[in-house]
Amino acid sequence: MELTIIISTYNRAESLIRTLDSVIQQDADPATWECLVVNNASTDNTKKLFTEFSQKHSEFNLRMVDEEQQGLSFARNRGIVESKGKYLAFIDDDETVAPTFVSGYMSLFNAGYAFVAMGAVIPVYESGRPKWMSTYTEKMIANPINLGDKPFTISHKIMPAGGNMAFNRELFTIYGNFDTDLGRKGSELRGGEENDLFRRIRSLGERVFYAPKAVVYHHIGDDKLTAEYVDKLSYGVGCSKRIQAEKDGTLDELYDDESRKRFYTFILSLFYTLTFRPAKS
């Protein structure tokens, strides 16, 4: 088995099936890859719909395992243990993938110079992109990434998206798994587990490559475009940053960084207002 696609899912049964519909459209030989779904204590009909889908498409290597410990990091770590692939690619259950997703990563890894890779994330707004969505707000909600059509080593300033990242499985033996204190847990919108992993990887000089053909489409529903969701997401990101800073002993640096953000936010808000874009402000 060359590559395993790992999808962690929690109470998104219909969205998961949409994701799987795109997964089975791959142009790579089905015998060379598998898709492992980690059911993270879902209480909806996730298991039933997956079973029906996998039986209908039995020519593909589709499997589901359960992880009862709630949390995205617990689910992803379970996926690492249960996977069979030499390479592991992580996507989310609210995404779809391009037909070249698997082959795009495999060609990069099989070339022999990539140990860690990332691909593009293209946002898809199901009801259209709202007029209040600025570049800065979109980065937090949709995390779009599109770095062109050629593979290259990405800058340390670019943090890969958790919904489209891939690794040689040996990496986890060297650098450890995802930090279970970080990442989403149920309805809590925490994050930072992939950022923490990439910081550990890069601290020892590992390079991260860009795989242009490994494209995912991040579907943004109306539920993610409310003031309540943005507030909750912002709070969750803040909690995650504090947890990481407490572990690293860098709380003072975090406070300084947040103070700068407040200042720049005020300037941006003023700029949008003065340029007659109050919704973005």
Wavefront OBJ file of the C-alpha trace (Angstrom):
o trace
v 0.000 0.000 0.000
v 1.589 3.253 -1.160
v -0.660 5.877 0.427
v -3.438 6.125 2.997
v -5.958 8.971 2.963
v -7.011 9.570 6.577
v -10.347 11.290 7.231
v -11.368 12.042 10.810
v -15.109 12.572 11.110
v -17.558 13.656 13.785
v -21.324 13.910 13.152
v -21.028 14.910 9.503
v -22.415 11.819 7.832
v -23.724 13.402 4.634
v -20.687 15.635 4.245
v -18.446 12.586 4.684
v -20.216 10.779 1.837
v -19.623 13.806 -0.397
v -15.935 13.597 0.514
v -15.801 9.871 -0.232
v -17.541 10.420 -3.580
v -14.581 12.556 -4.609
v -12.029 10.150 -3.148
v -13.125 7.268 -5.375
v -12.650 9.441 -8.481
v -8.859 9.250 -8.216
v -6.800 8.677 -11.332
v -4.326 6.524 -9.365
v -4.563 2.725 -9.383
v -6.988 1.784 -6.536
v -4.672 -1.057 -5.548
v -1.961 1.435 -4.521
v -3.950 3.468 -1.997
v -6.589 3.167 0.687
v -8.971 5.505 2.485
v -9.262 5.161 6.251
v -12.145 6.933 7.990
v -11.766 7.449 11.737
v -15.200 7.723 13.316
v -14.585 10.001 16.298
v -17.513 9.077 18.571
v -20.188 10.239 16.138
v -23.778 9.996 17.348
v -25.463 10.387 13.943
v -25.758 7.792 11.156
v -22.114 8.104 10.073
v -21.360 4.397 10.462
v -24.497 3.295 8.612
v -23.939 5.581 5.625
v -20.269 4.650 5.410
v -21.082 0.934 5.452
v -23.594 1.365 2.640
v -21.124 3.439 0.614
v -18.189 1.059 1.076
v -20.304 -1.964 0.126
v -21.487 -0.189 -3.007
v -17.880 0.627 -3.956
v -16.173 -2.580 -2.832
v -13.507 -2.282 -5.540
v -11.845 0.435 -3.444
v -9.920 0.006 -0.204
v -12.302 1.863 2.120
v -12.176 1.183 5.856
v -13.597 2.672 9.037
v -12.229 2.452 12.564
v -13.652 3.924 15.762
v -11.922 6.309 18.128
v -14.101 6.894 21.183
v -11.795 9.486 22.772
v -13.278 12.721 21.499
v -10.851 15.063 19.766
v -9.368 15.564 16.320
v -5.836 14.837 17.516
v -6.958 11.554 19.100
v -8.657 10.621 15.822
v -5.674 11.526 13.666
v -3.308 9.621 15.924
v -5.589 6.598 15.686
v -5.460 6.942 11.916
v -1.671 6.845 12.001
v -1.723 3.588 13.970
v -4.393 1.904 11.841
v -3.122 3.003 8.410
v -1.245 0.695 6.053
v 0.279 3.195 3.645
v 3.911 4.188 3.369
v 2.655 7.761 3.032
v -0.211 9.324 4.995
v -2.393 12.146 3.655
v -4.845 13.924 5.966
v -8.027 15.612 4.792
v -11.211 16.762 6.557
v -14.803 15.579 6.269
v -16.018 18.926 4.888
v -13.742 18.757 1.832
v -13.632 17.157 -1.573
v -10.441 16.216 -3.426
v -9.286 16.595 -7.018
v -8.884 13.382 -9.102
v -5.097 13.966 -9.022
v -4.929 14.156 -5.220
v -3.388 10.720 -4.630
v -1.161 10.689 -7.715
v -0.022 14.236 -6.955
v 1.302 13.260 -3.554
v 2.656 9.881 -4.651
v 4.660 11.348 -7.515
v 6.232 13.867 -5.147
v 7.095 11.330 -2.456
v 8.267 8.665 -4.892
v 10.685 11.163 -6.433
v 12.694 10.620 -3.262
v 13.283 14.144 -2.015
v 10.055 14.855 -0.090
v 9.406 13.711 3.468
v 6.618 16.178 4.279
v 4.232 17.862 1.826
v 1.158 20.024 1.528
v -1.301 20.876 -1.226
v -3.696 23.621 -2.234
v -6.905 24.409 -0.357
v -9.592 26.080 -2.481
v -12.617 27.465 -0.592
v -16.068 26.705 -1.980
v -18.832 28.916 -0.555
v -22.088 27.023 -0.868
v -24.168 30.229 -0.787
v -21.554 32.519 -2.305
v -18.688 34.408 -0.710
v -20.202 36.959 1.720
v -19.451 40.623 1.152
v -17.992 41.003 4.646
v -15.344 38.356 3.977
v -11.916 39.986 3.831
v -8.612 38.271 3.097
v -7.844 38.248 6.808
v -11.173 36.816 7.919
v -11.060 34.188 5.177
v -7.676 32.970 6.346
v -9.156 32.001 9.700
v -12.414 30.516 8.418
v -11.410 28.811 5.158
v -7.584 28.861 5.272
v -7.162 29.125 1.482
v -3.805 28.115 0.015
v -2.851 28.183 -3.650
v 0.859 28.412 -4.434
v 0.894 27.752 -8.155
v 1.334 24.742 -10.412
v 4.937 23.715 -9.721
v 6.399 21.757 -6.772
v 8.871 23.580 -4.555
v 10.093 23.889 -0.980
v 7.771 26.258 0.836
v 8.911 29.059 3.102
v 8.892 28.703 6.885
v 6.489 31.661 6.877
v 3.794 29.491 5.259
v 1.989 27.120 7.603
v 0.364 24.147 5.820
v -3.367 23.585 6.267
v -4.454 20.721 8.477
v -7.027 19.746 5.876
v -4.404 18.954 3.249
v -1.085 17.653 4.504
v 0.886 14.471 3.852
v 3.831 12.693 5.474
v 6.142 9.760 5.146
v 4.860 7.635 8.025
v 8.401 7.370 9.463
v 8.116 11.033 10.388
v 5.814 10.251 13.303
v 8.364 7.839 14.758
v 10.936 10.630 14.671
v 8.898 13.690 15.673
v 5.932 12.222 17.538
v 2.204 12.367 16.860
v -0.375 15.151 17.151
v -0.615 16.847 20.567
v -3.923 15.720 22.110
v -4.128 18.898 24.218
v -4.668 20.757 20.954
v -7.175 20.390 18.134
v -10.951 20.351 18.030
v -12.912 18.425 20.607
v -16.613 18.027 19.967
v -18.148 21.485 19.643
v -14.995 23.244 20.894
v -13.321 24.993 17.978
v -9.760 24.684 19.166
v -6.930 24.133 16.717
v -3.168 24.379 16.461
v -2.318 20.674 16.480
v -0.942 20.725 12.939
v 0.937 23.982 13.567
v 2.566 22.396 16.608
v 3.600 19.346 14.570
v 5.062 21.440 11.766
v 6.989 23.588 14.243
v 8.582 20.447 15.671
v 9.394 19.182 12.191
v 10.912 22.422 11.018
v 12.873 23.029 14.223
v 15.180 20.192 13.185
v 15.619 21.439 9.638
v 13.031 19.331 7.814
v 11.750 20.863 4.581
v 8.090 20.966 3.553
v 7.260 20.594 -0.135
v 4.311 21.867 -2.127
v 2.373 19.312 -4.203
v 0.448 21.353 -6.809
v -1.764 18.504 -8.009
v -2.863 17.434 -4.522
v -5.798 19.846 -4.396
v -8.686 19.873 -1.928
v -11.837 21.982 -2.001
v -12.987 23.236 1.388
v -16.780 23.530 1.452
v -17.984 26.431 3.588
v -21.626 26.172 4.622
v -23.814 28.950 5.980
v -23.276 27.659 9.522
v -19.673 28.893 9.325
v -20.629 32.352 8.145
v -22.370 33.673 11.243
v -21.080 36.133 13.828
v -21.576 33.474 16.506
v -19.371 30.981 14.668
v -16.618 33.527 14.025
v -16.638 34.534 17.705
v -16.484 30.898 18.807
v -13.728 30.077 16.324
v -11.687 33.122 17.385
v -12.015 32.118 21.022
v -10.971 28.542 20.245
v -7.893 29.721 18.339
v -6.982 31.952 21.270
v -7.319 29.077 23.741
v -5.090 26.903 21.566
v -2.416 29.587 21.331
v -2.423 30.043 25.091
v -2.080 26.286 25.709
v 0.885 26.161 23.324
v 2.477 29.274 24.826
v 2.156 27.876 28.344
v 3.913 24.698 27.215
v 6.663 26.657 25.480
v 7.044 29.265 28.225
v 6.303 32.069 25.757
v 3.217 33.714 27.278
v 4.853 37.155 27.279
v 5.605 36.832 23.571
v 2.008 35.773 22.948
v 0.657 38.825 24.787
v 2.951 41.098 22.775
v 1.834 39.467 19.539
v -1.851 39.846 20.426
v -1.310 43.517 21.282
v 0.190 44.077 17.837
v -2.768 42.283 16.264
v -5.205 44.556 18.073
v -3.375 47.595 16.699
v -3.248 46.281 13.133
v -6.897 45.224 13.347
v -7.853 48.783 14.244
v -5.846 50.126 11.284
v -7.433 47.616 8.889
v -10.897 48.404 10.194
v -10.279 52.114 9.674
v -8.922 51.454 6.166
v -11.996 49.461 5.122
v -14.288 52.124 6.558
v -12.523 54.962 4.745
v -12.615 53.002 1.469
v -16.402 52.530 1.770
v -16.316 48.840 2.701
v -17.908 48.928 6.162
v -18.977 45.277 6.015
v -15.332 44.170 5.823
v -14.481 46.647 8.563
l 1 2 3 4 5 6 7 8 9 10 11 12 13 14 15 16 17 18 19 20 21 22 23 24 25 26 27 28 29 30 31 32 33 34 35 36 37 38 39 40 41 42 43 44 45 46 47 48 49 50 51 52 53 54 55 56 57 58 59 60 61 62 63 64 65 66 67 68 69 70 71 72 73 74 75 76 77 78 79 80 81 82 83 84 85 86 87 88 89 90 91 92 93 94 95 96 97 98 99 100 101 102 103 104 105 106 107 108 109 110 111 112 113 114 115 116 117 118 119 120 121 122 123 124 125 126 127 128 129 130 131 132 133 134 135 136 137 138 139 140 141 142 143 144 145 146 147 148 149 150 151 152 153 154 155 156 157 158 159 160 161 162 163 164 165 166 167 168 169 170 171 172 173 174 175 176 177 178 179 180 181 182 183 184 185 186 187 188 189 190 191 192 193 194 195 196 197 198 199 200 201 202 203 204 205 206 207 208 209 210 211 212 213 214 215 216 217 218 219 220 221 222 223 224 225 226 227 228 229 230 231 232 233 234 235 236 237 238 239 240 241 242 243 244 245 246 247 248 249 250 251 252 253 254 255 256 257 258 259 260 261 262 263 264 265 266 267 268 269 270 271 272 273 274 275 276 277 278 279 280 281
